[in-house]
Amino acid sequence: MPIVVNLDVMMAKRKMPAGELAERIGITPANLSILKNQKARAVRFSTLEDLCRVLECQPGDLLEYVPEE
């Protein structure tokens, strides 16, 4: 998939454990894991907004387009 989710990178930069992030944005740890592991087929804008607010970043810090070759 050409969209790469760099959520784990931002979490590491902010020293934010997965459980704490999931709690602060109001999703289950299982759903956060789906996002982190590139298994999500869609992300709600409200979830993306919450991630950016808590991690103090921009959407482009979390999502990256990498063309397939």
N, C-alpha and C positions, 0 to 999 in steps of 0.2 A: 504494500500500500504506500503511495507516495506521500501521505501525511504522517509525519513522525511526531509523537507526543514526547516532549522533553520534561515531563512532570518530575521524574526522579532527579533530574539535574537541578531543577529549581528547589526541590525539597532538600537536597544535599547542601546547596548554597545557603539556604535559610536555616539549616540544621533543624528541620521540621519532621518529626516522626509521622509515619502514615496514619496511625491511630489518632493523633492530635489533629492533623489536617482534616481527616474525614469528619471528626466531631465538629471542628470549627466551621466547616462549610455545609454540614448537615446531610452528608451522605454516608452510606454504610462503608466500612472498610473493604468489603467485597467489591462494591462498585468503584471505589478508588483504585483498587488493584486492577480491575478491568481497564480503567483509563491508563494507568501506569504501564500496563503490559501490552499496549497496542491492540487490545481486543474489542474496544468500543467501536461501534459503527456510527455513533452520533454523540454529540455533546450538546447539552442545552446551553443556550447563552447565559442563563442564570447561573448555571454551574461554573461556566468559564469565568463569569464576572466574580463569583465568590472565590474561585481559585486565585484570580489576579489580585483581589482585595487582600486575602490572607497572606499570599506569598509576596505581595508588593511588587508585582511585575506586570508586564504587558502581555496580551494574547500571543504575540509573536515570540515571546520568550518560552511559551509552552508548546506552541504548534509550529512545525516547520514543513515546508513542501520540499520533497526530494524526488525529482523525476526518476521514474524507472528507466532502466536502460535495456 
